[in-house]
Amino acid sequence: MATQITRPVQSFQCATVRASVWINEGKRGAFHAITLSRTFMDAEGYPKSSGSFGKNDLSAVATVVAQAERWVREHAV
């Protein structure tokens, strides 16, 4: 059995912050879910991802959340 790779249906990025829009299936049908992440480099220089945001990230968070909200409202399932 092949492993199915799930990808977001849409993503929005501002600086190091990303909002990914996913489509999920529930008992009442399909719905969108949003995940937020921030990328950074660890001490060894490898890229990492976090769901934690500092005060300097908040403007970028607001930007990608607004973009994701607009997209979800325009692409209702």
N, CA, C and O atoms as a Tripos MOL2 file, in Angstrom:
@<TRIPOS>MOLECULE
protein
  308   307    77     0     0
PROTEIN
NO_CHARGES

@<TRIPOS>ATOM
      1 N           0.8410   -1.1810    0.0000 N.3       1 MET1
      2 CA          0.0000    0.0000    0.0000 C.3       1 MET1
      3 C           0.8820    1.2400    0.0000 C.2       1 MET1
      4 O           1.7700    1.3800    0.8410 O.2       1 MET1
      5 N           0.6350    2.1320   -0.9410 N.am      2 ALA2
      6 CA          1.4370    3.3450   -1.0630 C.3       2 ALA2
      7 C           1.0230    4.3690   -0.0120 C.2       2 ALA2
      8 O          -0.1520    4.4840    0.3350 O.2       2 ALA2
      9 N           1.9980    5.1000    0.4800 N.am      3 THR3
     10 CA          1.7320    6.1610    1.4390 C.3       3 THR3
     11 C           1.2570    7.3960    0.6920 C.2       3 THR3
     12 O           1.9100    7.8480   -0.2490 O.2       3 THR3
     13 N           0.1240    7.9390    1.1090 N.am      4 GLN4
     14 CA         -0.4080    9.1360    0.4840 C.3       4 GLN4
     15 C           0.1880   10.3620    1.1610 C.2       4 GLN4
     16 O           0.1360   10.4980    2.3840 O.2       4 GLN4
     17 N           0.7520   11.2470    0.3550 N.am      5 ILE5
     18 CA          1.3220   12.4860    0.8770 C.3       5 ILE5
     19 C           0.2510   13.5630    0.8290 C.2       5 ILE5
     20 O          -0.2920   13.8670   -0.2330 O.2       5 ILE5
     21 N          -0.0460   14.1320    1.9750 N.am      6 THR6
     22 CA         -1.0360   15.1880    2.0650 C.3       6 THR6
     23 C          -0.3310   16.5340    1.9950 C.2       6 THR6
     24 O           0.6570   16.7680    2.6910 O.2       6 THR6
     25 N          -0.8450   17.4060    1.1570 N.am      7 ARG7
     26 CA         -0.2740   18.7450    1.0010 C.3       7 ARG7
     27 C          -1.3660   19.7820    1.2190 C.2       7 ARG7
     28 O          -2.5470   19.5090    1.0060 O.2       7 ARG7
     29 N          -0.9630   20.9710    1.6430 N.am      8 PRO8
     30 CA         -1.9660   22.0280    1.7960 C.3       8 PRO8
     31 C          -2.5550   22.3990    0.4330 C.2       8 PRO8
     32 O          -1.8890   22.2770   -0.5950 O.2       8 PRO8
     33 N          -3.8070   22.8520    0.4390 N.am      9 VAL9
     34 CA         -4.4310   23.2880   -0.8060 C.3       9 VAL9
     35 C          -3.9970   24.7000   -1.1740 C.2       9 VAL9
     36 O          -4.1360   25.1240   -2.3210 O.2       9 VAL9
     37 N          -3.4690   25.4280   -0.1850 N.am     10 GLN10
     38 CA         -2.9640   26.7890   -0.4210 C.3      10 GLN10
     39 C          -2.0490   27.1760    0.7290 C.2      10 GLN10
     40 O          -2.2410   26.7270    1.8590 O.2      10 GLN10
     41 N          -1.0610   28.0060    0.4450 N.am     11 SER11
     42 CA         -0.1590   28.5260    1.4750 C.3      11 SER11
     43 C           0.0830   30.0020    1.2340 C.2      11 SER11
     44 O           0.0690   30.4790    0.1000 O.2      11 SER11
     45 N           0.3060   30.7130    2.3270 N.am     12 PHE12
     46 CA          0.6150   32.1400    2.2720 C.3      12 PHE12
     47 C           1.8210   32.3820    3.1620 C.2      12 PHE12
     48 O           1.9060   31.8390    4.2640 O.2      12 PHE12
     49 N           2.7670   33.2070    2.6790 N.am     13 GLN13
     50 CA          3.9690   33.4590    3.4600 C.3      13 GLN13
     51 C           4.2700   34.9460    3.5110 C.2      13 GLN13
     52 O           4.1250   35.6620    2.5200 O.2      13 GLN13
     53 N           4.6930   35.3970    4.6880 N.am     14 CYS14
     54 CA          5.1590   36.7620    4.9060 C.3      14 CYS14
     55 C           6.3800   36.6510    5.8060 C.2      14 CYS14
     56 O           6.2880   36.1730    6.9370 O.2      14 CYS14
     57 N           7.5120   37.0900    5.3010 N.am     15 ALA15
     58 CA          8.7850   36.9550    6.0270 C.3      15 ALA15
     59 C           8.9950   35.4760    6.3490 C.2      15 ALA15
     60 O           9.0170   34.6540    5.4330 O.2      15 ALA15
     61 N           9.1470   35.1190    7.6100 N.am     16 THR16
     62 CA          9.4020   33.7230    7.9760 C.3      16 THR16
     63 C           8.1450   32.9930    8.4450 C.2      16 THR16
     64 O           8.2210   31.8520    8.9000 O.2      16 THR16
     65 N           6.9850   33.6520    8.3320 N.am     17 VAL17
     66 CA          5.7310   33.0790    8.8220 C.3      17 VAL17
     67 C           4.9100   32.5440    7.6530 C.2      17 VAL17
     68 O           4.7870   33.1950    6.6150 O.2      17 VAL17
     69 N           4.3500   31.3500    7.8370 N.am     18 ARG18
     70 CA          3.5410   30.7140    6.8010 C.3      18 ARG18
     71 C           2.2140   30.2440    7.3840 C.2      18 ARG18
     72 O           2.1570   29.6840    8.4780 O.2      18 ARG18
     73 N           1.1420   30.4880    6.6200 N.am     19 ALA19
     74 CA         -0.1750   29.9200    6.9180 C.3      19 ALA19
     75 C          -0.4770   28.9170    5.8190 C.2      19 ALA19
     76 O          -0.4360   29.2570    4.6360 O.2      19 ALA19
     77 N          -0.7780   27.6880    6.2000 N.am     20 SER20
     78 CA         -1.1270   26.6460    5.2440 C.3      20 SER20
     79 C          -2.5870   26.2880    5.4290 C.2      20 SER20
     80 O          -3.0570   26.1050    6.5530 O.2      20 SER20
     81 N          -3.3060   26.1890    4.3110 N.am     21 VAL21
     82 CA         -4.7240   25.8510    4.3220 C.3      21 VAL21
     83 C          -4.8600   24.3930    3.8990 C.2      21 VAL21
     84 O          -4.3550   23.9800    2.8550 O.2      21 VAL21
     85 N          -5.5520   23.6300    4.7320 N.am     22 TRP22
     86 CA         -5.7650   22.2010    4.4930 C.3      22 TRP22
     87 C          -7.2420   21.9350    4.3100 C.2      22 TRP22
     88 O          -8.0810   22.6580    4.8470 O.2      22 TRP22
     89 N          -7.5650   20.8960    3.5510 N.am     23 ILE23
     90 CA         -8.9500   20.4540    3.4640 C.3      23 ILE23
     91 C          -9.0410   19.1190    4.1890 C.2      23 ILE23
     92 O          -8.2700   18.1950    3.9270 O.2      23 ILE23
     93 N          -9.9840   19.0400    5.0910 N.am     24 ASN24
     94 CA        -10.1820   17.8330    5.9040 C.3      24 ASN24
     95 C         -11.5950   17.3190    5.7010 C.2      24 ASN24
     96 O         -12.4880   18.0640    5.2970 O.2      24 ASN24
     97 N         -11.7890   16.0470    5.9840 N.am     25 GLU25
     98 CA        -13.1150   15.4380    5.9240 C.3      25 GLU25
     99 C         -13.5500   15.0850    7.3390 C.2      25 GLU25
    100 O         -12.7980   14.4700    8.0940 O.2      25 GLU25
    101 N         -14.7670   15.4780    7.6890 N.am     26 GLY26
    102 CA        -15.3200   15.1660    8.9960 C.3      26 GLY26
    103 C         -16.6800   14.5130    8.8480 C.2      26 GLY26
    104 O         -17.1390   14.2630    7.7330 O.2      26 GLY26
    105 N         -17.3120   14.2410    9.9500 N.am     27 LYS27
    106 CA        -18.6310   13.6070    9.9370 C.3      27 LYS27
    107 C         -19.6630   14.4480    9.2010 C.2      27 LYS27
    108 O         -20.6150   13.9150    8.6310 O.2      27 LYS27
    109 N         -19.4730   15.7550    9.2150 N.am     28 ARG28
    110 CA        -20.4150   16.6610    8.5470 C.3      28 ARG28
    111 C         -19.9280   17.1230    7.1780 C.2      28 ARG28
    112 O         -20.4950   18.0500    6.5990 O.2      28 ARG28
    113 N         -18.8950   16.4920    6.6610 N.am     29 GLY29
    114 CA        -18.3890   16.8450    5.3420 C.3      29 GLY29
    115 C         -17.0330   17.5200    5.4000 C.2      29 GLY29
    116 O         -16.3570   17.5150    6.4290 O.2      29 GLY29
    117 N         -16.6540   18.0990    4.2780 N.am     30 ALA30
    118 CA        -15.3370   18.7260    4.1430 C.3      30 ALA30
    119 C         -15.2990   20.0780    4.8560 C.2      30 ALA30
    120 O         -16.3030   20.7820    4.9540 O.2      30 ALA30
    121 N         -14.1080   20.4140    5.3490 N.am     31 PHE31
    122 CA        -13.8980   21.7240    5.9730 C.3      31 PHE31
    123 C         -12.4340   22.1060    5.8310 C.2      31 PHE31
    124 O         -11.5740   21.2460    5.6400 O.2      31 PHE31
    125 N         -12.1580   23.3920    5.9250 N.am     32 HIS32
    126 CA        -10.7880   23.8920    5.8670 C.3      32 HIS32
    127 C         -10.2160   24.0210    7.2760 C.2      32 HIS32
    128 O         -10.9370   24.3210    8.2270 O.2      32 HIS32
    129 N          -8.9310   23.7940    7.3910 N.am     33 ALA33
    130 CA         -8.1900   24.0250    8.6330 C.3      33 ALA33
    131 C          -6.9350   24.8090    8.2720 C.2      33 ALA33
    132 O          -6.3830   24.6440    7.1840 O.2      33 ALA33
    133 N          -6.4920   25.6550    9.1790 N.am     34 ILE34
    134 CA         -5.3190   26.4980    8.9540 C.3      34 ILE34
    135 C          -4.2460   26.1480    9.9780 C.2      34 ILE34
    136 O          -4.5320   26.0360   11.1700 O.2      34 ILE34
    137 N          -3.0140   25.9770    9.5120 N.am     35 THR35
    138 CA         -1.8800   25.8300   10.4210 C.3      35 THR35
    139 C          -0.9290   26.9910   10.1960 C.2      35 THR35
    140 O          -0.7810   27.4830    9.0770 O.2      35 THR35
    141 N          -0.2870   27.4220   11.2680 N.am     36 LEU36
    142 CA          0.6980   28.4980   11.2080 C.3      36 LEU36
    143 C           2.0620   27.9480   11.6040 C.2      36 LEU36
    144 O           2.1640   27.1030   12.4930 O.2      36 LEU36
    145 N           3.1020   28.4270   10.9450 N.am     37 SER37
    146 CA          4.4580   28.0180   11.3120 C.3      37 SER37
    147 C           5.4310   29.1510   11.0380 C.2      37 SER37
    148 O           5.1610   30.0670   10.2610 O.2      37 SER37
    149 N           6.5650   29.0550   11.7020 N.am     38 ARG38
    150 CA          7.6450   30.0260   11.5260 C.3      38 ARG38
    151 C           8.9170   29.2430   11.2830 C.2      38 ARG38
    152 O           9.2210   28.3100   12.0270 O.2      38 ARG38
    153 N           9.6620   29.6020   10.2590 N.am     39 THR39
    154 CA         10.9210   28.9200    9.9700 C.3      39 THR39
    155 C          12.0890   29.7190   10.5510 C.2      39 THR39
    156 O          12.0480   30.9460   10.6480 O.2      39 THR39
    157 N          13.1220   28.9850   10.9290 N.am     40 PHE40
    158 CA         14.3350   29.6110   11.4620 C.3      40 PHE40
    159 C          15.4890   28.6370   11.2660 C.2      40 PHE40
    160 O          15.2740   27.4680   10.9450 O.2      40 PHE40
    161 N          16.6910   29.1120   11.4550 N.am     41 MET41
    162 CA         17.8890   28.2770   11.3590 C.3      41 MET41
    163 C          18.3540   27.9200   12.7650 C.2      41 MET41
    164 O          18.4330   28.7820   13.6400 O.2      41 MET41
    165 N          18.6630   26.6390   12.9750 N.am     42 ASP42
    166 CA         19.1560   26.2380   14.2920 C.3      42 ASP42
    167 C          20.6380   26.5950   14.4290 C.2      42 ASP42
    168 O          21.2230   27.1660   13.5080 O.2      42 ASP42
    169 N          21.2310   26.2740   15.5380 N.am     43 ALA43
    170 CA         22.6150   26.6500   15.8290 C.3      43 ALA43
    171 C          23.6040   26.0740   14.8210 C.2      43 ALA43
    172 O          24.6710   26.6440   14.5960 O.2      43 ALA43
    173 N          23.2430   24.9340   14.2120 N.am     44 GLU44
    174 CA         24.1210   24.3070   13.2110 C.3      44 GLU44
    175 C          23.8240   24.7910   11.7910 C.2      44 GLU44
    176 O          24.4800   24.3630   10.8420 O.2      44 GLU44
    177 N          22.8530   25.6700   11.6430 N.am     45 GLY45
    178 CA         22.5370   26.2170   10.3290 C.3      45 GLY45
    179 C          21.4890   25.4330    9.5530 C.2      45 GLY45
    180 O          21.2980   25.6690    8.3600 O.2      45 GLY45
    181 N          20.8090   24.5030   10.2180 N.am     46 TYR46
    182 CA         19.7690   23.7190    9.5640 C.3      46 TYR46
    183 C          18.4130   24.3950    9.7400 C.2      46 TYR46
    184 O          18.1180   24.9210   10.8130 O.2      46 TYR46
    185 N          17.5850   24.3840    8.6930 N.am     47 PRO47
    186 CA         16.2670   25.0020    8.8260 C.3      47 PRO47
    187 C          15.3590   24.1850    9.7470 C.2      47 PRO47
    188 O          15.3260   22.9560    9.6880 O.2      47 PRO47
    189 N          14.6390   24.8900   10.5840 N.am     48 LYS48
    190 CA         13.6880   24.2820   11.5180 C.3      48 LYS48
    191 C          12.3670   25.0320   11.4200 C.2      48 LYS48
    192 O          12.2950   26.1250   10.8580 O.2      48 LYS48
    193 N          11.3320   24.4280   11.9720 N.am     49 SER49
    194 CA         10.0090   25.0370   11.9650 C.3      49 SER49
    195 C           9.4540   25.0600   13.3860 C.2      49 SER49
    196 O           9.7070   24.1540   14.1800 O.2      49 SER49
    197 N           8.6970   26.1060   13.6920 N.am     50 SER50
    198 CA          8.1160   26.2490   15.0230 C.3      50 SER50
    199 C           6.7020   26.7940   14.9120 C.2      50 SER50
    200 O           6.3690   27.4840   13.9470 O.2      50 SER50
    201 N           5.8840   26.4890   15.8850 N.am     51 GLY51
    202 CA          4.5450   27.0450   15.9790 C.3      51 GLY51
    203 C           4.4760   28.1450   17.0120 C.2      51 GLY51
    204 O           3.3900   28.5530   17.4240 O.2      51 GLY51
    205 N           5.6460   28.6290   17.4340 N.am     52 SER52
    206 CA          5.7440   29.6780   18.4350 C.3      52 SER52
    207 C           6.1800   30.9700   17.7530 C.2      52 SER52
    208 O           7.0300   30.9560   16.8630 O.2      52 SER52
    209 N           5.5870   32.0910   18.1800 N.am     53 PHE53
    210 CA          5.8590   33.3680   17.5320 C.3      53 PHE53
    211 C           6.2070   34.4300   18.5610 C.2      53 PHE53
    212 O           5.6220   34.4800   19.6430 O.2      53 PHE53
    213 N           7.1610   35.2720   18.2130 N.am     54 GLY54
    214 CA          7.5470   36.3820   19.0750 C.3      54 GLY54
    215 C           6.8230   37.6470   18.6690 C.2      54 GLY54
    216 O           6.1050   37.6720   17.6700 O.2      54 GLY54
    217 N           7.0160   38.6960   19.4500 N.am     55 LYS55
    218 CA          6.3210   39.9540   19.1620 C.3      55 LYS55
    219 C           6.6900   40.5070   17.7900 C.2      55 LYS55
    220 O           5.8670   41.1610   17.1490 O.2      55 LYS55
    221 N           7.9090   40.2570   17.3310 N.am     56 ASN56
    222 CA          8.3180   40.7600   16.0150 C.3      56 ASN56
    223 C           7.6920   39.9740   14.8640 C.2      56 ASN56
    224 O           7.7680   40.4050   13.7130 O.2      56 ASN56
    225 N           7.0760   38.8270   15.1590 N.am     57 ASP57
    226 CA          6.4170   38.0080   14.1370 C.3      57 ASP57
    227 C           4.9420   38.3490   13.9770 C.2      57 ASP57
    228 O           4.3200   37.9420   12.9960 O.2      57 ASP57
    229 N           4.3740   39.0850   14.9180 N.am     58 LEU58
    230 CA          2.9250   39.2480   14.9720 C.3      58 LEU58
    231 C           2.3330   39.9540   13.7630 C.2      58 LEU58
    232 O           1.2270   39.6150   13.3420 O.2      58 LEU58
    233 N           3.0240   40.9100   13.2030 N.am     59 SER59
    234 CA          2.5240   41.5810   12.0030 C.3      59 SER59
    235 C           2.4420   40.6000   10.8400 C.2      59 SER59
    236 O           1.4660   40.5970   10.0900 O.2      59 SER59
    237 N           3.4700   39.7650   10.6930 N.am     60 ALA60
    238 CA          3.4600   38.7490    9.6310 C.3      60 ALA60
    239 C           2.3690   37.7120    9.8810 C.2      60 ALA60
    240 O           1.7240   37.2520    8.9390 O.2      60 ALA60
    241 N           2.1570   37.3380   11.1470 N.am     61 VAL61
    242 CA          1.0770   36.3990   11.4870 C.3      61 VAL61
    243 C          -0.2580   36.9940   11.0610 C.2      61 VAL61
    244 O          -1.0650   36.3160   10.4260 O.2      61 VAL61
    245 N          -0.4970   38.2560   11.4060 N.am     62 ALA62
    246 CA         -1.7560   38.9100   11.0460 C.3      62 ALA62
    247 C          -1.9440   38.9410    9.5280 C.2      62 ALA62
    248 O          -3.0530   38.7330    9.0370 O.2      62 ALA62
    249 N          -0.8830   39.1940    8.7980 N.am     63 THR63
    250 CA         -0.9500   39.2600    7.3330 C.3      63 THR63
    251 C          -1.3510   37.9170    6.7400 C.2      63 THR63
    252 O          -2.2760   37.8510    5.9310 O.2      63 THR63
    253 N          -0.6600   36.8370    7.1350 N.am     64 VAL64
    254 CA         -0.9610   35.5320    6.5300 C.3      64 VAL64
    255 C          -2.3030   34.9880    6.9950 C.2      64 VAL64
    256 O          -2.9720   34.2840    6.2390 O.2      64 VAL64
    257 N          -2.7100   35.2970    8.2190 N.am     65 VAL65
    258 CA         -4.0320   34.8720    8.6920 C.3      65 VAL65
    259 C          -5.1220   35.5690    7.8820 C.2      65 VAL65
    260 O          -6.1000   34.9300    7.4940 O.2      65 VAL65
    261 N          -4.9720   36.8600    7.6240 N.am     66 ALA66
    262 CA         -5.9560   37.5900    6.8160 C.3      66 ALA66
    263 C          -6.0210   37.0270    5.4030 C.2      66 ALA66
    264 O          -7.1070   36.8830    4.8430 O.2      66 ALA66
    265 N          -4.8660   36.7080    4.8210 N.am     67 GLN67
    266 CA         -4.8480   36.1180    3.4770 C.3      67 GLN67
    267 C          -5.5220   34.7510    3.4640 C.2      67 GLN67
    268 O          -6.2900   34.4410    2.5530 O.2      67 GLN67
    269 N          -5.2360   33.9380    4.4720 N.am     68 ALA68
    270 CA         -5.8390   32.6080    4.5540 C.3      68 ALA68
    271 C          -7.3530   32.7190    4.7530 C.2      68 ALA68
    272 O          -8.1190   31.9840    4.1290 O.2      68 ALA68
    273 N          -7.7800   33.6330    5.6180 N.am     69 GLU69
    274 CA         -9.2170   33.8060    5.8460 C.3      69 GLU69
    275 C          -9.9240   34.2080    4.5580 C.2      69 GLU69
    276 O         -10.9830   33.6700    4.2350 O.2      69 GLU69
    277 N          -9.3490   35.1400    3.8290 N.am     70 ARG70
    278 CA         -9.9460   35.5840    2.5650 C.3      70 ARG70
    279 C         -10.0620   34.4110    1.5960 C.2      70 ARG70
    280 O         -11.0970   34.2300    0.9540 O.2      70 ARG70
    281 N          -8.9960   33.6120    1.4920 N.am     71 TRP71
    282 CA         -8.9930   32.4840    0.5630 C.3      71 TRP71
    283 C         -10.0590   31.4560    0.9560 C.2      71 TRP71
    284 O         -10.7960   30.9680    0.1000 O.2      71 TRP71
    285 N         -10.1410   31.1310    2.2440 N.am     72 VAL72
    286 CA        -11.1190   30.1400    2.7090 C.3      72 VAL72
    287 C         -12.5400   30.6280    2.4350 C.2      72 VAL72
    288 O         -13.3880   29.8470    2.0050 O.2      72 VAL72
    289 N         -12.8050   31.8940    2.6770 N.am     73 ARG73
    290 CA        -14.1520   32.4200    2.4310 C.3      73 ARG73
    291 C         -14.4990   32.3920    0.9440 C.2      73 ARG73
    292 O         -15.6570   32.1800    0.5840 O.2      73 ARG73
    293 N         -13.5020   32.6060    0.0730 N.am     74 GLU74
    294 CA        -13.7380   32.5810   -1.3650 C.3      74 GLU74
    295 C         -13.8110   31.1640   -1.9410 C.2      74 GLU74
    296 O         -14.3170   30.9700   -3.0460 O.2      74 GLU74
    297 N         -13.3110   30.1810   -1.2000 N.am     75 HIS75
    298 CA        -13.2720   28.7910   -1.6670 C.3      75 HIS75
    299 C         -13.9890   27.8670   -0.6940 C.2      75 HIS75
    300 O         -13.4860   26.7990   -0.3480 O.2      75 HIS75
    301 N         -15.1590   28.2880   -0.2620 N.am     76 ALA76
    302 CA        -15.9260   27.5110    0.7170 C.3      76 ALA76
    303 C         -16.1840   26.1010    0.2020 C.2      76 ALA76
    304 O         -16.4570   25.8930   -0.9800 O.2      76 ALA76
    305 N         -16.0930   25.1410    1.1110 N.am     77 VAL77
    306 CA        -16.3660   23.7430    0.7490 C.3      77 VAL77
    307 C         -17.7060   23.3140    1.3220 C.2      77 VAL77
    308 O         -18.1220   22.1720    1.1300 O.2      77 VAL77
@<TRIPOS>BOND
     1     1     2 1
     2     2     3 1
     3     3     4 2
     4     3     5 am
     5     5     6 1
     6     6     7 1
     7     7     8 2
     8     7     9 am
     9     9    10 1
    10    10    11 1
    11    11    12 2
    12    11    13 am
    13    13    14 1
    14    14    15 1
    15    15    16 2
    16    15    17 am
    17    17    18 1
    18    18    19 1
    19    19    20 2
    20    19    21 am
    21    21    22 1
    22    22    23 1
    23    23    24 2
    24    23    25 am
    25    25    26 1
    26    26    27 1
    27    27    28 2
    28    27    29 am
    29    29    30 1
    30    30    31 1
    31    31    32 2
    32    31    33 am
    33    33    34 1
    34    34    35 1
    35    35    36 2
    36    35    37 am
    37    37    38 1
    38    38    39 1
    39    39    40 2
    40    39    41 am
    41    41    42 1
    42    42    43 1
    43    43    44 2
    44    43    45 am
    45    45    46 1
    46    46    47 1
    47    47    48 2
    48    47    49 am
    49    49    50 1
    50    50    51 1
    51    51    52 2
    52    51    53 am
    53    53    54 1
    54    54    55 1
    55    55    56 2
    56    55    57 am
    57    57    58 1
    58    58    59 1
    59    59    60 2
    60    59    61 am
    61    61    62 1
    62    62    63 1
    63    63    64 2
    64    63    65 am
    65    65    66 1
    66    66    67 1
    67    67    68 2
    68    67    69 am
    69    69    70 1
    70    70    71 1
    71    71    72 2
    72    71    73 am
    73    73    74 1
    74    74    75 1
    75    75    76 2
    76    75    77 am
    77    77    78 1
    78    78    79 1
    79    79    80 2
    80    79    81 am
    81    81    82 1
    82    82    83 1
    83    83    84 2
    84    83    85 am
    85    85    86 1
    86    86    87 1
    87    87    88 2
    88    87    89 am
    89    89    90 1
    90    90    91 1
    91    91    92 2
    92    91    93 am
    93    93    94 1
    94    94    95 1
    95    95    96 2
    96    95    97 am
    97    97    98 1
    98    98    99 1
    99    99   100 2
   100    99   101 am
   101   101   102 1
   102   102   103 1
   103   103   104 2
   104   103   105 am
   105   105   106 1
   106   106   107 1
   107   107   108 2
   108   107   109 am
   109   109   110 1
   110   110   111 1
   111   111   112 2
   112   111   113 am
   113   113   114 1
   114   114   115 1
   115   115   116 2
   116   115   117 am
   117   117   118 1
   118   118   119 1
   119   119   120 2
   120   119   121 am
   121   121   122 1
   122   122   123 1
   123   123   124 2
   124   123   125 am
   125   125   126 1
   126   126   127 1
   127   127   128 2
   128   127   129 am
   129   129   130 1
   130   130   131 1
   131   131   132 2
   132   131   133 am
   133   133   134 1
   134   134   135 1
   135   135   136 2
   136   135   137 am
   137   137   138 1
   138   138   139 1
   139   139   140 2
   140   139   141 am
   141   141   142 1
   142   142   143 1
   143   143   144 2
   144   143   145 am
   145   145   146 1
   146   146   147 1
   147   147   148 2
   148   147   149 am
   149   149   150 1
   150   150   151 1
   151   151   152 2
   152   151   153 am
   153   153   154 1
   154   154   155 1
   155   155   156 2
   156   155   157 am
   157   157   158 1
   158   158   159 1
   159   159   160 2
   160   159   161 am
   161   161   162 1
   162   162   163 1
   163   163   164 2
   164   163   165 am
   165   165   166 1
   166   166   167 1
   167   167   168 2
   168   167   169 am
   169   169   170 1
   170   170   171 1
   171   171   172 2
   172   171   173 am
   173   173   174 1
   174   174   175 1
   175   175   176 2
   176   175   177 am
   177   177   178 1
   178   178   179 1
   179   179   180 2
   180   179   181 am
   181   181   182 1
   182   182   183 1
   183   183   184 2
   184   183   185 am
   185   185   186 1
   186   186   187 1
   187   187   188 2
   188   187   189 am
   189   189   190 1
   190   190   191 1
   191   191   192 2
   192   191   193 am
   193   193   194 1
   194   194   195 1
   195   195   196 2
   196   195   197 am
   197   197   198 1
   198   198   199 1
   199   199   200 2
   200   199   201 am
   201   201   202 1
   202   202   203 1
   203   203   204 2
   204   203   205 am
   205   205   206 1
   206   206   207 1
   207   207   208 2
   208   207   209 am
   209   209   210 1
   210   210   211 1
   211   211   212 2
   212   211   213 am
   213   213   214 1
   214   214   215 1
   215   215   216 2
   216   215   217 am
   217   217   218 1
   218   218   219 1
   219   219   220 2
   220   219   221 am
   221   221   222 1
   222   222   223 1
   223   223   224 2
   224   223   225 am
   225   225   226 1
   226   226   227 1
   227   227   228 2
   228   227   229 am
   229   229   230 1
   230   230   231 1
   231   231   232 2
   232   231   233 am
   233   233   234 1
   234   234   235 1
   235   235   236 2
   236   235   237 am
   237   237   238 1
   238   238   239 1
   239   239   240 2
   240   239   241 am
   241   241   242 1
   242   242   243 1
   243   243   244 2
   244   243   245 am
   245   245   246 1
   246   246   247 1
   247   247   248 2
   248   247   249 am
   249   249   250 1
   250   250   251 1
   251   251   252 2
   252   251   253 am
   253   253   254 1
   254   254   255 1
   255   255   256 2
   256   255   257 am
   257   257   258 1
   258   258   259 1
   259   259   260 2
   260   259   261 am
   261   261   262 1
   262   262   263 1
   263   263   264 2
   264   263   265 am
   265   265   266 1
   266   266   267 1
   267   267   268 2
   268   267   269 am
   269   269   270 1
   270   270   271 1
   271   271   272 2
   272   271   273 am
   273   273   274 1
   274   274   275 1
   275   275   276 2
   276   275   277 am
   277   277   278 1
   278   278   279 1
   279   279   280 2
   280   279   281 am
   281   281   282 1
   282   282   283 1
   283   283   284 2
   284   283   285 am
   285   285   286 1
   286   286   287 1
   287   287   288 2
   288   287   289 am
   289   289   290 1
   290   290   291 1
   291   291   292 2
   292   291   293 am
   293   293   294 1
   294   294   295 1
   295   295   296 2
   296   295   297 am
   297   297   298 1
   298   298   299 1
   299   299   300 2
   300   299   301 am
   301   301   302 1
   302   302   303 1
   303   303   304 2
   304   303   305 am
   305   305   306 1
   306   306   307 1
   307   307   308 2
@<TRIPOS>SUBSTRUCTURE
     1 MET1         2 RESIDUE 1 A MET
     2 ALA2         6 RESIDUE 1 A ALA
     3 THR3        10 RESIDUE 1 A THR
     4 GLN4        14 RESIDUE 1 A GLN
     5 ILE5        18 RESIDUE 1 A ILE
     6 THR6        22 RESIDUE 1 A THR
     7 ARG7        26 RESIDUE 1 A ARG
     8 PRO8        30 RESIDUE 1 A PRO
     9 VAL9        34 RESIDUE 1 A VAL
    10 GLN10       38 RESIDUE 1 A GLN
    11 SER11       42 RESIDUE 1 A SER
    12 PHE12       46 RESIDUE 1 A PHE
    13 GLN13       50 RESIDUE 1 A GLN
    14 CYS14       54 RESIDUE 1 A CYS
    15 ALA15       58 RESIDUE 1 A ALA
    16 THR16       62 RESIDUE 1 A THR
    17 VAL17       66 RESIDUE 1 A VAL
    18 ARG18       70 RESIDUE 1 A ARG
    19 ALA19       74 RESIDUE 1 A ALA
    20 SER20       78 RESIDUE 1 A SER
    21 VAL21       82 RESIDUE 1 A VAL
    22 TRP22       86 RESIDUE 1 A TRP
    23 ILE23       90 RESIDUE 1 A ILE
    24 ASN24       94 RESIDUE 1 A ASN
    25 GLU25       98 RESIDUE 1 A GLU
    26 GLY26      102 RESIDUE 1 A GLY
    27 LYS27      106 RESIDUE 1 A LYS
    28 ARG28      110 RESIDUE 1 A ARG
    29 GLY29      114 RESIDUE 1 A GLY
    30 ALA30      118 RESIDUE 1 A ALA
    31 PHE31      122 RESIDUE 1 A PHE
    32 HIS32      126 RESIDUE 1 A HIS
    33 ALA33      130 RESIDUE 1 A ALA
    34 ILE34      134 RESIDUE 1 A ILE
    35 THR35      138 RESIDUE 1 A THR
    36 LEU36      142 RESIDUE 1 A LEU
    37 SER37      146 RESIDUE 1 A SER
    38 ARG38      150 RESIDUE 1 A ARG
    39 THR39      154 RESIDUE 1 A THR
    40 PHE40      158 RESIDUE 1 A PHE
    41 MET41      162 RESIDUE 1 A MET
    42 ASP42      166 RESIDUE 1 A ASP
    43 ALA43      170 RESIDUE 1 A ALA
    44 GLU44      174 RESIDUE 1 A GLU
    45 GLY45      178 RESIDUE 1 A GLY
    46 TYR46      182 RESIDUE 1 A TYR
    47 PRO47      186 RESIDUE 1 A PRO
    48 LYS48      190 RESIDUE 1 A LYS
    49 SER49      194 RESIDUE 1 A SER
    50 SER50      198 RESIDUE 1 A SER
    51 GLY51      202 RESIDUE 1 A GLY
    52 SER52      206 RESIDUE 1 A SER
    53 PHE53      210 RESIDUE 1 A PHE
    54 GLY54      214 RESIDUE 1 A GLY
    55 LYS55      218 RESIDUE 1 A LYS
    56 ASN56      222 RESIDUE 1 A ASN
    57 ASP57      226 RESIDUE 1 A ASP
    58 LEU58      230 RESIDUE 1 A LEU
    59 SER59      234 RESIDUE 1 A SER
    60 ALA60      238 RESIDUE 1 A ALA
    61 VAL61      242 RESIDUE 1 A VAL
    62 ALA62      246 RESIDUE 1 A ALA
    63 THR63      250 RESIDUE 1 A THR
    64 VAL64      254 RESIDUE 1 A VAL
    65 VAL65      258 RESIDUE 1 A VAL
    66 ALA66      262 RESIDUE 1 A ALA
    67 GLN67      266 RESIDUE 1 A GLN
    68 ALA68      270 RESIDUE 1 A ALA
    69 GLU69      274 RESIDUE 1 A GLU
    70 ARG70      278 RESIDUE 1 A ARG
    71 TRP71      282 RESIDUE 1 A TRP
    72 VAL72      286 RESIDUE 1 A VAL
    73 ARG73      290 RESIDUE 1 A ARG
    74 GLU74      294 RESIDUE 1 A GLU
    75 HIS75      298 RESIDUE 1 A HIS
    76 ALA76      302 RESIDUE 1 A ALA
    77 VAL77      306 RESIDUE 1 A VAL
